[in-house]
Amino acid sequence: MTTPSVLFVCVHNAGRSQMAAGFLTALSGGAVEVRSAGSMPAEQVNPVAVEAMAEVGIDIRAEQPKVLTTEAVQASDVVVTMGCGDACPYFPGKRYEDWVLEDPAGQGIESVRPIRDEIRGRILMLLAELGVEPVRA
């Protein structure tokens, strides 16, 4: 059994994709290889996204936005896009999902919490589809 790998992609790799990567890393307990990237990475992870994740006990402060590479896509079993449009390279044989989520950029914590919670729910569904039992609920 090989370890499944998931790549989360959004434009800036500063909010949605970072929160998704944080949840998948924490909830999979290392049973899934997790990557995230952006088509036009920001300078830093959105501080409100960091705060929202800290509220649920997941620390993403040390993360840095990364540029999307063809190699990252090729090395992943599942590619989850979040509003990056045509900037995501397509490779036959990969599983692609497009998660339509509101962008937390420029929003306050009250607006980011529901986005965070929706991402968490989608991560739990993804884990079930991958056959990985969450390490915490």
Secondary structure, DSSP 8 states (H G I E B T S, - for coil): ----EEEEEESSSSSHHHHHHHHHHHHHTTSSEEEEEESS--SS--HHHHHHHHHTT---TT----B--HHHHHT-SEEEESS-GGGS---TT-EEEE------TT--HHHHHHHHHHHHHHHHHHHHHHT---S--
